[in-house]
Amino acid sequence: MNNLKEAHYFHIPSQGNIYSLTDIKLSNGHTIVLIASLKREIFYFEYIGDTDDVLVPTTKEVSFTYIPSGAEIISLNAFNKSSLNNEFVIGITFIKNSNDSDTLETFLNIYSQSEDHEDFNIEDIAQNCLTIGLNFIPYKLTHTELVHWNNDGNATREIVFVLSGSDNMVHIYHEDTSQHIYKELETKERFPEFGKTPSPVLWIDFYHINNYTERITSFACDCGYVKLLKIDTRTNKIIYNMSTRFGNSISSLQLYADFEKPAMDTKNCIDPLCLPELKPEKRDGRPVINLVVVNTILPPVLFCHVLKYGLSDYHTLPRLDDCTVLSCCTVANIDFCRKKEILIGTSSDEILLYKYDTTESKWYLEELKHIAAPILCVKHLDLTGDGVRELVVFSMKGLHVFQLDQALRFGRLNLNDNAENPTKHKVKINKELFNLFENNNEIVKYETLDTNSSEYEKLQRRINGPLLYNGHSKMMFHGTKKQYVSGICENNFNWRLSGKSRGHKHGYGVNFTSIKFAQNFTANWGTKAIILADVLCKNTFMGNSLTRVPPHHYDTSVRHDKKVYIKFDGAEFNTKYVIYLSRC
Amino acid sequence: MRAISLVKKIEFEFSGNVARNALTLGDVDNDGKFEFVIGNDQGEVAIFKEQERLQTISNLSFVACIAVGDIRNINRNSLVIVTADGWCYIYEVPEDTKDIIGNIRDSLSNLKVGIDEVEGQNQSSSNTEVNSTNESVSSEKKNKKEIKNFLICVHKQRIPSNVKNIILGDIDNDGLVEMVVGLTDRVVRSYRWVSEPDKAETLEGKLLGKFVALYKWECANQIGSITLHSGIDGNPSILVAQPGGTFMRIKCQTDEEQKSENITNKADCSSRDNFSGSIDYQSLGISRMRNQNISTEIIGDLKVSNINQGSNTDMSKNTPYAIATLDGTIMLVQNEIILWAIAVDHQIFALTKLDITNNGSDDIVACSWDGQTYILDHEKNSVRFHLEEPVKAFHSGWYNVEDSEMPVTALVYVTFKNTVIIYYDIPLKDLICKRFEPDYHRLSELFVNSNRNKEQALEYVQNLDKKSRKDLIEYLLYNS
């Protein structure tokens, strides 16, 4: 997530909650976001600026009618009835605070466009309201497709609102087109999965497979009860039903699909104009459905391939610390490698990025991003309308939009090539080189070093040999003074000289760092020299200033934040390039 | 307008009222790292280094201005503190104590090596290793405590009271740094440090030397702020902000012929009345429209990156300067022509410059009383940051947060809750956000087939309509 920069921040006057953000995807490809704050204000955020490529963020408050003053908004959801035009329906649930404290009135207001308009007009939608009184406190409001199968085997899909409530039930609202009103639907008949639950349902997610013949539903309750069901939409029978119970409240869950078959190769690219017609299943093979469950207190859990293994094949994602509440999650492809990442927002102002390590087949915490306030909701949406998705973070203070940094642009489109090495590595290196220019540096010279030292031969043997270092080579930087470069090129780095210029905080060895850090070791004035080296690094430990020999089985000493790596064996690193630079 | 939120911050406790110019970022101890210095109305000055308070100087009177610069022209920075009642202090790190500290450090590291060699003989006992490192850490800490209070007062002098602005800079192009102060009684004065010749530099820890008053100018109106600015000929001038978005320019360099004249004058033993500077008032174009009494801030010498300058070489090498008024107008001016002006509905009280985006040209950083901070570049692109708290003093500059790291950009806010908030490492690389623009040449490679050759494919890709281009990019990036 280092490559994400904050493109915009919009401050809201009162805080929202985990249910009060919804995205609206317009038929022209634009995506807009609606956010509601506790004290009745609803804001609408979009990017404008069609003329040139400069993005202009715009936010405006939309005054939805029939929300009384003093009302507190609980949840917000929107969907498009039509697949071609903009026929939006927006649902808002709220509590009306009356003066007598014992009567709390709750409502679901449904807004829709009064007439067929070509273009989307939020003001118009906000004026056209249908109110449904509720006899429970509303929780999560979402929508799903209700499939009606005709006798000839064709299906018509109707989108319905799904609302969970404090009466431990899930309610379905659908539009009665003849009378133009919304009515509650009997759940037993069409949604057999929603019975009486032990506690209020906090989160619901749906996923349709096999051309809408089957629906996977998962929901989680306040008490930690999680249920996963598969329903045949033709007969409305439960195919299977699994449940588990966690000891704490579940804040969010998400069903997502990985595709078994590897992605298409770019050589036989299909004409993009017919892309939208291709169903994901057709393109990518059978989906593997996974379920992420975000516990508020316990670690998040990922249930893999739930169609095959049910809830038995699970991974626990490591927690960072025990005193934060995990509030939300999204599954997204952030760094363009094949496997999707899991992003989890916390109450301690952080987004955790979990990645899957294919070699060790486990999930690990790759990165941590700090946000200015506790996080309520995270989404991965294309708000700018350029095809590249942004990370939208809804925090207690407002809405943050993180855009992919432009510095990466040159590397982006070749990220899908089918080479063995993920291109991400290349991009990362290039990006670090790119940063050199940004610090007012001028690269004077960039030369490839002569690689015929005896130690290089050894290194090559180690990299390519069947030894333990296979695949653990890294590119790292070493900052030094200009006059030492020739010596280093001739004889490789000499760890015996450790501490001569800068001390040996993490052990007597040769240090390797990121590019930014390497500059600290260069000369303060004049031409700096930074050497880019191949470093073998497998097992790391935290060394101290007295470490001369690494403990058994370890080879590299690291600083606590992994910014500095110390190597002790001359045959485990080799110089590749030297970059001379000077400050402009 | 684009807005951002900032995450990385340090908060320091500092109580009392802080005057507008009683805070600065600079290298006080000449170690190449930037520190933060702040003073209050109780006569307390605190120096913050990295993430802790390094030193507190107390028992001064109301601190009006603080500046860091090479005022003695010895290639070393000094800390200059001016109090409202007219005392001017110079604080410095004595050079010899630095050597002592260095020696202590050296001996300490030798000690460590000694321990280590002993360790080498019996490596089996890993516990002792831990202990010894702890010891060395603690001794290092002790050592750190010892080197605290390292800035000492080397000079104290009476100057006229009621100083409210200070700049240290070369005002007459003689290569030496002078001190210019602005007073609340509409007077600007300049001073130069003169050390006494033919004598030892110090006596009992005090410097032998003094500030010699050079010039005094009186303005027509209250002074907003003062700044240095280089003119077309490269000669510096002092710009003194005057109410209503106007300013007074003082040129005080001596021309060659005048110099010779001076020499002849000197031969005649004439008084110091050889001032040959010029003063002019600039009431920039639209000033009639503005409130004549509104207080004004000015900042000069905005650095322009070479790349930008290439595009408008017809304009002289003159750098622009920025003016902001309390009613919320921010203007960029070059050669007395307003390049652009924006109006915001917040009361701008502080105007600084800082190259936040690291692109070589200075950005304008303006802060309002309610914490709205505007960052603007020369092309009028802007980004907003809101500190959701009222601000009583603001500064921007470079600061070293960690010992081993490079200095990072910092925005310093002094709040009414007795805290100083430093937002550091401002993550702004560009002030504008753009849509992703694909590399058409690469993209076209996908469409080269039997029907299309390279040029046709390129043309095809470039002529894709927006929606299908977006779909294509999305498909390539996310396979969906």
Interface residues (C-beta under 8 A of the other chain):
Chain A: K5 E6 A7 H8 Y9 F10 H11 N28 G29 D53 V54 L55 P57 F259 A263 M264 T266 C269 P272 L273 L275 P276 P280 R283 D284 N333 F336 D349 H370 I371 A372 A373 D382 T384 G385 D386 G387 V388 R389 K397 G398 H400 Q403 L404 D405 Q406 A407 R409 F410 R412 L413 N414 L415 N416 E438 N439 N440 G503 K516 F517 Q519 N520 N524 N544 S545 L546 R548 C584
Chain B: R2 A3 I4 S5 L6 V7 K8 G32 S109 K112 I115 D116 E119 G120 E129 S132 T133 S136 N306 N358 N359 G360 H386 E388 S404 E405 M406 P427 K429 D430 I432 C433 K434 R435 F436 E437 P438 D439 R442 L443 L446 F447 L464 K466 K467 S468 R469 K470 D471 L472 I473 E474 Y475 L476 L477 Y478 N479 S480
